[in-house]
Amino acid sequence: HALKVDFWDIDEMANKIVAVLKYPPLGRTLVEHGTFEVRRLTWEGAAEKTVETYRRAMG
């Protein structure tokens, strides 16, 4: 759960920032959902995905 924007599109990036500042419920929702998503991330999970990717690449 994030507001995504092309890195080079500074106008759209500004629009997203303004939207979060202008609509506090949007900011709260992003924080709430982002916190939930981050809790699911672990070093073990990243390692497993890395090993899986290498195995698929090696055939």
C-alpha positions as CSV (number, residue, x, y, z in Angstrom):
1,H,0.0,0.0,0.0
2,A,1.8,3.0,-1.3
3,L,1.4,5.9,-3.6
4,K,3.7,5.2,-6.5
5,V,5.1,7.6,-9.0
6,D,7.8,7.7,-11.6
7,F,11.1,8.8,-10.0
8,W,11.6,11.5,-12.7
9,D,8.0,12.9,-12.6
10,I,8.5,15.6,-10.0
11,D,5.1,17.2,-10.6
12,E,3.3,13.9,-9.9
13,M,5.5,13.3,-6.9
14,A,4.5,16.8,-5.6
15,N,0.9,16.0,-6.2
16,K,1.1,12.8,-4.1
17,I,2.8,14.6,-1.3
18,V,0.2,17.3,-1.3
19,A,-2.6,14.7,-1.4
20,V,-1.2,13.0,1.8
21,L,-0.8,16.4,3.5
22,K,-4.2,17.6,2.4
23,Y,-6.2,14.5,3.3
24,P,-5.0,13.2,6.7
25,P,-7.2,10.0,6.5
26,L,-5.1,9.0,3.4
27,G,-1.9,9.5,5.3
28,R,-3.2,7.5,8.3
29,T,-4.3,4.7,5.9
30,L,-0.9,4.6,4.2
31,V,0.9,4.4,7.6
32,E,-1.5,1.8,8.9
33,H,-1.2,-0.5,5.9
34,G,2.5,0.2,5.4
35,T,3.2,-0.8,9.0
36,F,1.3,-4.1,8.5
37,E,3.3,-4.8,5.3
38,V,6.6,-4.1,6.9
39,R,5.9,-6.5,9.8
40,R,5.7,-9.3,7.2
41,L,9.2,-8.6,5.9
42,T,12.0,-10.7,7.4
43,W,15.7,-11.4,6.6
44,E,14.8,-15.1,6.4
45,G,12.1,-14.4,3.8
46,A,14.5,-12.3,1.8
47,A,17.1,-15.1,1.9
48,E,14.6,-17.7,0.9
49,K,13.5,-15.7,-2.1
50,T,17.1,-15.0,-3.1
51,V,18.0,-18.7,-3.0
52,E,14.8,-19.6,-4.9
53,T,15.7,-17.0,-7.6
54,Y,19.3,-18.4,-7.9
55,R,17.9,-22.0,-8.2
56,R,15.5,-21.0,-11.0
57,A,18.3,-19.1,-12.8
58,M,20.6,-22.1,-12.7
59,G,17.9,-24.4,-14.1
